[in-house]
């Protein structure tokens, strides 16, 4: 498929970018997409939750009342979970929520996500650009020219470009990443994806 290449003022340059059908026009595999997004979100979890169990509670170890003759249930420790201030039963412990997926499945998931966006006509290709100095105003002007200033957008650079990245950092609705950082979650989380011309070759070679 072919997409018109735009300049930073939103005008067509007269050139067309050819998007590989093997990356941008496959039959999406929804289960692969689900697994890849699930893994991404699982990896964001710190897993540092912890509740104290009875062995970790600070308190006396003496038997709190005699075994027999009280008319109530026997009790040996004030740290028992049945008493206020006692340890928690089966409380959360620190753990790693991450899990493994093979590379082919992750590659399929990214291609499926890109194909979904291509079907929705939510992909733009813009010629490579840069800023002399980091300036949010310049970046906003580019978004306005492309008509996506009010939409959640993902801008994919070919190589890391510090000035463009810093210019976008104050904007909640836009994210700038390099092509190596492209993930299924980031693709689906954006309403529009803007590829700089220089990023396409690297993405297609990596996913083909």
Secondary structure as the mmCIF struct_conf table of DSSP 4:
data_model
#
loop_
_struct_conf.conf_type_id
_struct_conf.id
_struct_conf.beg_label_comp_id
_struct_conf.beg_label_asym_id
_struct_conf.beg_label_seq_id
_struct_conf.end_label_comp_id
_struct_conf.end_label_asym_id
_struct_conf.end_label_seq_id
STRN STRN1 UNK A 2 UNK A 6
TURN_TY1_P TURN_TY1_P1 UNK A 8 UNK A 9
BEND BEND1 UNK A 10 UNK A 10
STRN STRN2 UNK A 12 UNK A 18
HELX_LH_PP_P HELX_LH_PP_P1 UNK A 19 UNK A 20
HELX_RH_AL_P HELX_RH_AL_P1 UNK A 21 UNK A 24
BEND BEND2 UNK A 25 UNK A 26
HELX_RH_AL_P HELX_RH_AL_P2 UNK A 30 UNK A 44
HELX_RH_3T_P HELX_RH_3T_P1 UNK A 54 UNK A 56
BEND BEND3 UNK A 57 UNK A 57
BEND BEND4 UNK A 59 UNK A 59
BEND BEND5 UNK A 62 UNK A 62
BEND BEND6 UNK A 64 UNK A 65
BEND BEND7 UNK A 67 UNK A 72
TURN_TY1_P TURN_TY1_P2 UNK A 78 UNK A 79
BEND BEND8 UNK A 80 UNK A 80
TURN_TY1_P TURN_TY1_P3 UNK A 81 UNK A 82
BEND BEND9 UNK A 83 UNK A 83
TURN_TY1_P TURN_TY1_P4 UNK A 84 UNK A 85
HELX_LH_PP_P HELX_LH_PP_P2 UNK A 87 UNK A 88
TURN_TY1_P TURN_TY1_P5 UNK A 89 UNK A 90
HELX_RH_AL_P HELX_RH_AL_P3 UNK A 103 UNK A 119
TURN_TY1_P TURN_TY1_P6 UNK A 120 UNK A 121
STRN STRN3 UNK A 123 UNK A 126
BEND BEND10 UNK A 132 UNK A 133
HELX_RH_AL_P HELX_RH_AL_P4 UNK A 136 UNK A 146
TURN_TY1_P TURN_TY1_P7 UNK A 147 UNK A 147
TURN_TY1_P TURN_TY1_P8 UNK A 149 UNK A 150
BEND BEND11 UNK A 151 UNK A 151
STRN STRN4 UNK A 153 UNK A 157
BEND BEND12 UNK A 158 UNK A 159
HELX_RH_AL_P HELX_RH_AL_P5 UNK A 162 UNK A 168
TURN_TY1_P TURN_TY1_P9 UNK A 169 UNK A 170
BEND BEND13 UNK A 172 UNK A 173
STRN STRN5 UNK A 174 UNK A 178
HELX_RH_3T_P HELX_RH_3T_P2 UNK A 179 UNK A 181
HELX_RH_AL_P HELX_RH_AL_P6 UNK A 184 UNK A 189
BEND BEND14 UNK A 191 UNK A 191
STRN STRN6 UNK A 192 UNK A 196
HELX_RH_AL_P HELX_RH_AL_P7 UNK A 197 UNK A 207
#
